[in-house]
Structure formats: structure tokens, C-alpha cells
Amino acid sequence: MKFFIAGATGATGRHVATLLLQQGHHVVTVARNPAALQNEVSLYPNLKVAAGSLLDMADRELDTLISGCDGVISCLGHNLTFKGMFGAPRLLCREAVERMAHSIIRTRRQQAEQQPPTKFILMNTNGNRNRDLDEKLSIGDRLVVGIVRLLLPPHRDNELAAEFLRKDIGQNHPDISWTIVRPDGLVNSDQVSNYESFPSPVRGVVFNSGQVSRINVAYFMTRLACEASEWQKWMGQMPVVYNAE
């Protein structure tokens, strides 16, 4: 299978790329600094890295990268610096998701034969509610999330990226089916361990929140990408992922 990964140089995206490559899949990505993936390039001939910025490249360039992919996986996020959170582009995730979705639609409609919808897997945040469900937060969680939404642009960006898939693409699009993964309290680990996934948070999203390793999130996302049963379970949903206690 072949996958396009946005954010493959990031902490979680690198795990996603490596896990897929280890399974023998083809991976395509774009990076401002391709040298950041030099080790992966040297190890895996199935990895293709294009130099550039996803938001700046021409539609034709992006279409060439995404054409023929079985899935698109976005692990994009803002750097946790002042410039990363408050500088341009404020809507990095939302704009990137829209560009990739439109590229999927364009390239698929050029195909002679209609294929099953392309999978779109978006890494998001546990602080973003699934508005298709009656998800209830504590008063404290609602207050903090509301303040974060007002003061920190990346949170609103994550919400808008998810809402594009949930509302603009929707549940019955002929070219795209999606899952939005909401990790809780990302931490680092070198090994995949036991984890749990739920349709909605089973803990607080700020107070009494949990943790999940980036490699566990990556493993969950690769299972969504490659395993039909896992995809059918979570397609069109916004699963929350925790490390198993």
C-alpha cells in the first residue's frame, strides 16, 4: 500500500512513517528540510521525500505526490514556541487538511476506475469535542478549554481542521472517508505498549487527564490505515487514545 504523510519529520509523524515502512508499505512525504529524514531515506527505499512546503507547493506538485495513495495521514502540528503558536500560518492544520482533501478529490476523479474512498487519518487533540456525540466535560475542563480556544491559535486550528472533515467532507463522501484521532497527554516512548481507544473521553481532558505515548498513537494510526476491521470500527469517528493502565 502507499501512503502520503504530512508532518513526517515531527515526533509522532516520524513513528508513523517508520512503522509503515517497516511493514513494507510505500511512504511519500514533503519536508522543508529533507535532510531531517536522511536516516529513514537511507534505510528504506520505499520512502520518497519531496522538498518544499505543503501549503506553498502548486496543486500539480501536490497532486503528483498524493496520486495513487491508499491513504493520507496528517500528523501536522504547531511548534510549541511563541512564533510557532502565534506566527503564520495561524491555520496550518486546517489549510493543510483542505489542500490534501481537494488533491485527493482531483486525482481520484482523473482515474479511469472508481476505487474505494481514500482514507484520511487526522491526528488532532483530546481537547476538541466530537460534536456528533453528546460529549460532556466538567465545568473546570470547559472553562480551561474555552480560555485556550481564545488565547492559543493552535487549539482553534485543530478544531477547524476536524470540522472540515466532519462537516465539509461528511460521512458519505464518494472520494474520502476519515477518522480523527484524539490522543490524550502525549509522552515519549521507544516501544509500542498496551493502549486503549474509546469513542469519547473517559477521563477529564484537562483535570484528571491521562497519557499516551506518541509511538502508541502512531501504531494505532497505522492499524487504521492498514487493517480493514480497525478502519470499519472507527471510520467517521473521533477515537480517543490512552495508554492502558
C-alpha positions as CSV (number, residue, x, y, z in Angstrom):
1,M,0.0,0.0,0.0
2,K,1.0,3.6,-0.5
3,F,0.5,6.5,2.0
4,F,1.1,10.2,2.0
5,I,2.2,11.6,5.4
6,A,2.0,15.2,6.3
7,G,4.3,16.0,9.3
8,A,6.6,13.1,8.9
9,T,9.5,15.0,10.5
10,G,7.5,15.5,13.7
11,A,7.7,13.4,16.8
12,T,4.6,11.3,16.0
13,G,4.7,11.5,12.2
14,R,8.2,10.0,12.2
15,H,6.9,7.0,14.1
16,V,4.0,6.6,11.7
17,A,6.4,6.7,8.7
18,T,8.8,4.2,10.2
19,L,6.1,1.7,11.2
20,L,4.6,1.8,7.7
21,L,8.0,1.4,6.1
22,Q,8.9,-1.5,8.4
23,Q,5.8,-3.2,7.2
24,G,6.9,-2.8,3.6
25,H,4.5,0.0,2.5
26,H,5.4,2.9,0.3
27,V,5.5,6.3,2.0
28,V,5.5,9.7,0.4
29,T,6.0,13.0,2.3
30,V,7.1,16.6,1.9
31,A,9.6,18.4,4.1
32,R,11.1,21.8,4.2
33,N,14.4,20.1,5.2
34,P,14.5,16.6,3.6
35,A,17.8,16.1,5.4
36,A,15.8,15.7,8.6
37,L,14.7,12.3,7.3
38,Q,18.1,11.3,5.9
39,N,18.4,8.3,8.2
40,E,15.0,6.9,7.1
41,V,15.8,7.6,3.5
42,S,19.0,5.6,3.7
43,L,17.2,2.6,5.4
44,Y,14.0,2.4,3.4
45,P,14.0,2.5,-0.4
46,N,10.2,2.8,-0.3
47,L,10.4,6.3,1.2
48,K,10.1,9.3,-1.1
49,V,10.7,12.8,0.4
50,A,9.9,15.9,-1.7
51,A,11.5,19.2,-0.7
52,G,9.1,22.1,0.0
53,S,6.1,23.3,2.0
54,L,2.8,21.6,1.7
55,L,1.0,24.9,1.8
56,D,3.2,26.6,-0.7
57,M,3.6,24.0,-3.4
58,A,1.4,24.2,-6.6
59,D,-1.6,22.0,-6.9
60,R,0.1,19.9,-9.6
61,E,3.0,19.1,-7.4
62,L,0.8,18.1,-4.5
63,D,-1.4,16.0,-6.8
64,T,1.7,14.1,-8.1
65,L,2.6,13.2,-4.6
66,I,-0.9,12.1,-3.5
67,S,-2.0,10.4,-6.7
68,G,-2.3,6.7,-6.2
69,C,-2.1,6.8,-2.4
70,D,-4.4,4.5,-0.4
71,G,-4.4,6.9,2.5
72,V,-3.4,10.3,3.7
73,I,-2.2,10.7,7.3
74,S,-1.8,14.1,8.8
75,C,0.4,14.5,11.9
76,L,0.9,18.2,11.4
77,G,1.1,20.5,14.4
78,H,2.4,23.9,15.6
79,N,5.8,24.2,17.2
80,L,5.5,25.0,20.9
81,T,7.3,28.3,20.6
82,F,5.9,31.8,20.5
83,K,6.4,32.0,16.8
84,G,5.0,28.5,16.2
85,M,1.9,29.3,18.2
86,F,1.2,32.9,17.2
87,G,3.0,33.3,13.9
88,A,1.9,32.5,10.4
89,P,0.3,30.3,9.3
90,R,-2.3,30.5,12.0
91,L,-4.4,27.9,10.4
92,L,-1.7,25.4,9.4
93,C,-3.7,22.3,10.1
94,R,-7.0,23.5,8.7
95,E,-5.4,24.8,5.4
96,A,-3.3,21.7,5.0
97,V,-6.2,19.3,5.5
98,E,-8.3,21.2,3.0
99,R,-5.5,21.2,0.4
100,M,-4.9,17.5,0.8
101,A,-8.6,16.7,0.6
102,H,-9.0,18.7,-2.5
103,S,-5.9,17.0,-4.0
104,I,-7.4,13.6,-3.2
105,I,-10.7,14.5,-5.0
106,R,-8.9,15.9,-8.0
107,T,-6.6,13.0,-8.5
108,R,-9.3,10.4,-8.0
109,R,-11.6,11.9,-10.5
110,Q,-8.9,11.6,-13.1
111,Q,-8.8,7.8,-12.6
112,A,-10.5,5.6,-15.2
113,E,-11.9,3.3,-12.5
114,Q,-13.5,4.4,-9.3
115,Q,-11.8,3.0,-6.2
116,P,-13.0,2.8,-2.6
117,P,-12.7,6.1,-0.8
118,T,-9.2,7.2,0.1
119,K,-8.6,7.0,3.9
120,F,-7.8,10.3,5.6
121,I,-6.4,10.0,9.1
122,L,-6.0,13.2,11.1
123,M,-4.2,13.5,14.4
124,N,-6.0,16.0,16.5
125,T,-6.4,16.8,20.2
126,N,-8.4,15.4,23.1
127,G,-9.4,18.9,23.9
128,N,-11.6,19.0,20.8
129,R,-15.1,17.7,21.3
130,N,-16.8,15.4,18.8
131,R,-19.9,17.4,18.1
132,D,-21.7,14.4,16.6
133,L,-21.9,13.0,20.1
134,D,-23.2,14.3,23.4
135,E,-19.7,14.6,25.0
136,K,-19.9,16.2,28.4
137,L,-16.9,18.0,30.1
138,S,-16.6,19.1,33.7
139,I,-17.1,22.8,34.4
140,G,-13.4,23.1,35.0
141,D,-12.5,21.4,31.7
142,R,-15.0,23.5,29.8
143,L,-13.6,26.7,31.3
144,V,-9.9,25.9,30.6
145,V,-10.7,24.7,27.0
146,G,-12.6,27.9,26.4
147,I,-9.7,30.0,27.6
148,V,-7.3,28.0,25.5
149,R,-9.5,28.4,22.4
150,L,-9.5,32.2,22.9
151,L,-5.8,32.6,23.7
152,L,-3.9,29.9,21.8
153,P,-4.5,29.8,18.0
154,P,-3.3,26.2,17.6
155,H,-6.3,24.9,19.5
156,R,-8.8,26.6,17.2
157,D,-6.8,25.4,14.3
158,N,-7.2,21.8,15.4
159,E,-10.9,22.3,15.9
160,L,-11.3,23.8,12.4
161,A,-9.3,21.0,10.8
162,A,-11.5,18.4,12.4
163,E,-14.7,20.3,11.5
164,F,-13.7,20.4,7.8
165,L,-13.6,16.6,7.7
166,R,-16.7,16.2,9.9
167,K,-18.9,18.8,8.1
168,D,-17.4,19.7,4.7
169,I,-16.4,16.1,3.7
170,G,-19.0,14.4,5.9
171,Q,-19.8,10.7,6.3
172,N,-20.8,9.7,2.8
173,H,-18.2,11.4,0.5
174,P,-17.5,9.3,-2.6
175,D,-13.8,10.1,-2.6
176,I,-12.8,10.4,1.1
177,S,-13.5,8.5,4.3
178,W,-11.9,9.8,7.5
179,T,-11.0,9.2,11.1
180,I,-9.9,11.9,13.6
181,V,-7.6,10.5,16.3
182,R,-7.6,12.4,19.6
183,P,-4.6,11.4,21.8
184,D,-4.5,12.3,25.4
185,G,-1.4,13.8,27.1
186,L,1.3,12.8,24.6
187,V,4.6,11.4,26.0
188,N,7.7,9.9,24.5
189,S,8.5,6.2,24.5
190,D,10.6,3.9,22.3
191,Q,8.4,0.9,22.3
192,V,4.7,0.2,21.4
193,S,2.8,-0.8,24.6
194,N,-0.8,-1.6,25.5
195,Y,-3.2,1.1,24.8
196,E,-7.0,1.7,24.8
197,S,-9.2,3.6,22.4
198,F,-12.7,4.9,23.1
199,P,-15.3,6.9,21.1
200,S,-15.2,9.7,23.6
201,P,-13.0,10.8,26.6
202,V,-13.4,8.5,29.6
203,R,-11.3,10.9,31.7
204,G,-11.0,14.7,32.0
205,V,-9.4,16.5,29.1
206,V,-7.5,18.9,31.4
207,F,-8.2,17.8,35.0
208,N,-7.7,14.1,35.7
209,S,-6.5,13.6,32.1
210,G,-4.4,10.6,31.1
211,Q,-1.4,9.9,28.9
212,V,-0.5,8.1,25.7
213,S,2.9,7.6,24.0
214,R,3.5,9.0,20.6
215,I,4.5,5.6,19.3
216,N,1.2,4.1,20.5
217,V,-0.7,6.8,18.7
218,A,1.4,6.1,15.6
219,Y,0.7,2.4,15.9
220,F,-3.0,3.0,16.2
221,M,-3.0,5.2,13.2
222,T,-1.1,2.6,11.1
223,R,-3.6,0.0,12.1
224,L,-6.4,2.3,10.9
225,A,-4.5,2.7,7.6
226,C,-3.8,-0.9,7.0
227,E,-6.4,-3.1,8.8
228,A,-9.9,-3.2,7.3
229,S,-11.5,-4.3,10.6
230,E,-9.9,-1.4,12.5
231,W,-11.0,1.1,9.9
232,Q,-14.6,-0.2,9.8
233,K,-14.7,0.2,13.6
234,W,-13.5,3.8,13.7
235,M,-14.4,5.3,10.2
236,G,-16.2,8.6,10.6
237,Q,-15.5,8.8,14.3
238,M,-13.1,10.6,16.6
239,P,-11.5,8.0,18.8
240,V,-9.6,9.0,22.0
241,V,-6.4,7.0,22.7
242,Y,-4.9,6.4,26.2
243,N,-2.0,4.2,27.4
244,A,-3.5,1.2,29.2
245,E,-3.3,1.4,32.9
